[in-house]
Amino acid sequence: MEPPLEHPALTAEQEIVNATGLHARPCHAIAALANGFESSLQVGVRDRLVDGRSILSLMTLGAAQGDILQFQAQGRDANALLSALCDLVAAGFRERS
């Protein structure tokens, strides 16, 4: 029997609201935010899951407005990371329209 995980993986979802979806600036914003936390991060859309700390990996998702981003974080500060990510996405990555 395996011991329980000290920090189980937590998940969250957020719809992309900005008109241009995940292009270089939003991918940079996600990776930069993730790199400010200790927890690991995976980001997915549809059936793809990538490293949330890698701008290039995030760009391969090809996520557009209306797509649902799925976040999976694991670590001591995972809850705070997920909250900050959901706020960032809900704010349209703070891009001007």
N, C-alpha and C positions, 0 to 999 in steps of 0.2 A: 504494500500500500504506500503510495507516494504522499509526502507531507503536503499540507495545503500551501498554496502560493501565498507569500507574504503580502504581495500587492496584486490582486487579481486584475485582469484586463477590464477596463471600463469602455463603454461605447457611447457614441452620440451621433446624431444625424442633423444636418442643416441644409436647407435648400439654397442653391446659388441664386442670388437675386440681381447681381450686376449683369448688365446687358452683354458684356463681352466674355463672360465665363472665366475659366482658368487660363489666363495667358501669363506672360512672364512676371508682371508685377504682383498679381494675386498669389502666384506660386512662391515668389520670393517672400511675400508677407507671411504665408503659412510656414515656410521653412524657418524664417527668422524668428517667428514666435515660438515654434517648437524647439529651436535651439536654445531658447532662454529657460527651458525647463529640463529637469532631470529625466522625466519619463520618456519612454520610447513612444513613437507615434507611427501608425499606419493610416493611410488615407485611401478610401476606395470610392468608386462610382461604378454602378452596374456590377459587373463580375470581376473587376480589376482592383487590386490592392497594391499600394506602393509605399515606399519609405517616405514619411511625411517630413523628413529633414532634408530631402533632396529636391532642389528646384527642378532639375531635369526629369526626375522620376514623376514628380507631380504634373509636369507639362504633358507627359505621355498619356495622362488620363483623358485628355480631350473633353473635359467637362464643360457644359454649356449652361446658360441661364435656364433655370427650372430643374436641372439635375440635382439629385440629393447626394451630398457628400457624406460618406460614412467615416467616422473617426474611431480609431481604437487606440487607446493609450494605456500604458502599463508602467507603474512606478509610484513613488511616494506622492508626487504632485499631479497625478493623472487627472483628478477631478478639476483642479484649477486650470490645467492645460485645455481640457475639453471645453470648459466654460469660456475661456478666452478665445478659443477657435470658433465656437458657435457665435459669439459676439462679433468677431471679425467678419465672418461670412454673412451674417444677418445685416451688417452695416455695409454690404456691397464692397468689402475690402477697402472701404473709405475712399473709393475712387469718385472723382467728380463725374457727373453725367453730362 
